[in-house]
Amino acid sequence: MNCSIVVPFYNEDKRILKVLQTVTKVKNARQIIVVDDGSEVDLTAKIKKLYPHITVIRNKKNRGKSQAVWLGIKKAVGKYIFLVDADLKNLTRKSLEKAIFLMDKKHPDMLILKRVNTFFLARLSSGNIIFSGERILKKSDLKKVFIQYKPKGFELEIAINQYMMKHNKKVYWLPIQACNTYKMNKRGFVPGLSQDISVFFHLVNHLGVGNYLKQIFLFAKKEVSY
């Protein structure tokens, strides 16, 4: 499939290297791009040495996930962009290849990888779909998201969702066993939990309660099937 995998990261250290161990084994992707959003430790040389075929981009300063993804898609040669977070645990090559295969076979406008192994409240509120960082969509649609919504920081996923809903796009989800590493596990329980809560309320406030509820109850309700 004519697909570019884009992996943005910031201060993920061992986690990004572990994710790349899996991503680099994917056989049905055309290109892999990693974007270091100004991490304190520069892993560029190490990544290039381990995986010379990967395109590596590094921001001198931390500008947020959305900006990192924008830099990635500007370098992408694929018709489709497969966004993958850098802090995933239990990620498998098979799940990524299955997603690309089904995207190519079913031709939805977007396929979201639903994290089934996450907090109960995230599953109950569809947060494991709405906020999932793993999704495949056309590069042309992703560019329009940036033009129309100008997402910043962690606003990218909800901006993509809004674009898809506004334009009546066909969106499916696919369950995966992988889950992300919570900030409380990265930074300690109290500061990590505080940041998780802060990000959540920022996203809901930015989106608006009405649009947030629409995404919970109306967005991406169909699982992709063979």
Secondary structure, 3 states (H helix, E strand, C coil): CCEEEEEEECCCCHHHHHHHHHHCCCCCCCEEEEEECCCCCCCHHHHHHHCCCCEEEECCCCCCHHHHHHHHHHHCCCCEEEECCCCEECCCHHHHHHHHHHHHHHCCCEEEEEECCCCHHHHHCCHHHHCCCCEEEEHHHHHHHHHHHCCCHHHHHHHHHHHHHHCCCCEEEEEECCEECCHHHHHCHHHHHHHHHHHHHHHHHHHCHHHHHHHHHHCCCEECCC
